[in-house]
Each structure stands twice: as C-alpha cells, then as structure tokens.
C-alpha cells in the first residue's frame, strides 16, 4: 500500500445536523477520546449565517477543531466544521469547497458530502444524522451502506428537532438509533475495530 493511500485509510465520521444540532455535537464530542484515529466532520446545514461552531466546540473536546478551507488535508484526531453557504466534497484526501448547489429551500449539504465520501474516501465511513429540520442526509444513507459504511440516527426523543433523524430512520438504511452519548460509545467501538 502506498503512503498516500495509507494516509487516507482511517475512518471519517460525518455528523450532519441543523436545528438543535449544537446540543447533539456537544454531547457527542464530550464523550469521545482525542486519540481514536478518526476524523470527525460536522456538516451543519447553515446557509446564510456564519457558523460559530469552530469557536464553540473547542470547549467540549481535546481534539483540534478547524473551520474547513479549500484543500485542507483530512487528518485523524481532528474535528472539522463546514463553513456556511458551501457544498463540501472530498478529493485525494483533501476537502474541496464548492458553491452551494441548492441556494433556495432546505440545503442538502449533508447529502452532497456523504455522496462525495461514498465515491472518494478509501477508509471506513460513519454517517450520523442528528437533530435538524427537513431530511438532509437521508438520500445518501443507502449509498453509504452500499460502500460498507455504518449509518446512525439520533434517537428522535433525544433530539431538539426530530425531523432529520426521523427522515433518516424512514429510509430503512440506518444501522443504529442512539442517543448522542450512545453514539459516542459506538464511534469508539467502531474506531477500535477499524
């Protein structure tokens, strides 16, 4: 295996959410060790307001938290945050930012990123849908399972806004329905077996 491929063989955990997502991100990150060997990518679908997650979340994890910029290298033991009003893709182990493809209505940035991971990431993929309005991410969940990934939805009764987890569950492509704390435990288990 060449060195570049080895660098891209660690798991990527995508946590997608929107309304009520901050509570889920905090509860999840507080229970994750900083040295699991996975990259955490938080895809919060915010179109117009600047995200503050890269300023808030460092208070809840020992992992470095970075706002994603063009061609930023994906590294394990980091938390990456999507900037507002951008679609996120992966290419050759780096993040790529593009103009948002759905400028009106509910964004589909989680769906776009999960699709890119399914097509372009060599390592294990864990797709997690937490609190939020609408159904962003749901459309890509079966594709994640097709490439051997794991899919998780937040238990709707633990979500501030259950629309996104409920839509994800309704696809029939969810492996686990868990609280944020249980999701953390599952990530630790999956990282240990990767």
N, C-alpha and C positions, 0 to 999 in steps of 0.2 A: 504494500500500500504506500503510495507516495505521501510525502509530508503534508501537502496541501489537502489531500483527501482526509488524512488523519485529523487535521485541524477542524474539519467540518463534520466529524462523525459523532460529536456529543449531542445530547438531546436539546431540542428547543421546545420550551413551554410557552405557548401563546395563551395569554389571559385576555379575553375580549369582554368588554362591558361598556356601559354608559351610565345612565341614571342609577344612582345607588352603588355604582361600581367602586367608588373610593373605599367604602366600608369593607367590601369584599377584598380589595387589593391589600388593605392594611391587615386584616385578619389573616389573610393567606401568608403575606410576607413575614409577619411577626413569628410565624412558626416554622420558617424554612432556615436551615443552616446555610452559612455563607460559602460553604466549600463542597457543594453537592456535585459540581461538574456539569451543571445545566445552565443554559441561557434562559432568562425569563423575559418575555417580550409582552408588554402591556399595551394592548390596542384598544384605546378608549375612543369611541366614535364621537369626537367633538369637531364640529365644522368651523364655527366662527370664533369662539372664544379661545384665547391662548391657553394651553394646558399648563397647569401648575404642578402636575404630578411629580416631575423631576425635582421639585423643591420640597414637596410634602413627604414623599415616600422614603427619602434617606433617614428620616426619623424613626422608621419602622423596620429597617433591615441593615445588616452589616455589609451587604453587597453594594458595590458602587452602582449608582442609579444615573443613567445618562439619557438625555434627550437625543433621539436619533437624528443624525445628519447624513447627507449623501455619502455613500461608500464607507460608512462606518463599519469596521470589521465586527462580526458577531463573535463574542467571546463567552466562554462559560463563566459562571460565578459573577454575572453582571445582571442588572435589571435595566432593560431598555424601554423607553417610552416613545410612542409615536407622536410626532408633532401634529398640531391641528391642521385641518384642511389639506391633508395629503393622503394618497394611497401609498401603501408600503409593500415592497417586493424584496425578494432575496435573489442575489446573483453572485455566484462564485464566492460564497462565504461572507458577502457584504450586504448591508441594507441598501436598497435603492428607493428613492422617494420620487413619486410622480404626482402630477396634478390630480386632484380628486376626480374620479371618473363619474361620480354621481353627485353633482353640485346642488341638486334640489331633492327635497324629500328626505327620508331617513338615509343616512350614509350606509355604505356596505363595505367599509374599510376592513372589517374583521374577515368577511368572506374573501375579499381580494387577497389579504395577506395569507390566510390559510391555503388558498389555492396556489399561491406562489410557493409556499413551503412544500406543499404536496408535489409540485413539479420540480423544485430545485434544491431541496435540502437532503443531504445524504444520511444524516443521523435520524434518530428517533424523534417523532413529533408528538407532543401532547397538546391537544386543543381543549381549552377550558372556556366555557361561556358562563359569565356571572351576571349580576343584576343589570338591567337596562330595558329601555323601551324597544319595541319593534322586534325584529328577528335577525339582526345582523349576525353573521357567522353560521347560521343554521344550514344554509345552502351548501357550504363546503365540508360539513362534517362527514358525510358518507365518503367523500373523496379522501379525507384524512385516514379513515378506516381502510380504504382500498390500498393505501400505500403502507399499511402496517402501523399506523398511529393509534393513539389512545384518545378517546373523547370523554369529557367530563362536563356535567352541567351542575351549577349550584342548585341545591335544594330550594325550590321556589319559596318555601315558607321561611327561609333564612335570607332572602333577597329583598332589598328595599323596593325594587320594581321587578316582578317576576316574569315579565313578557319574554325577555330574551332566553332565560333558562327554559321556560315552558315551550317556546317555539323550537328550541334545540332538542328537547326531550321528544317532542312530537314527530321529529324526523325518523325516529326509530334507530338512529345511528349513535346513540350515547351509550358508553360503556358503564359509567358510574354517575350517580346523582348524590352529591355530597355537600355538606356544609363547608365554608371556607377552611375551617380548621382541619376537617377530614380530607379536603383537597390537598392541603399541605402534607399530611401524612402519606397520601397516595403518591405525591410527587417524590417524596423521599424514598419510598419503596421502589418506584419506577427508576429513579436515578441509580439506586444501588444495583439494579438488575440490568442496567443498560450496558 
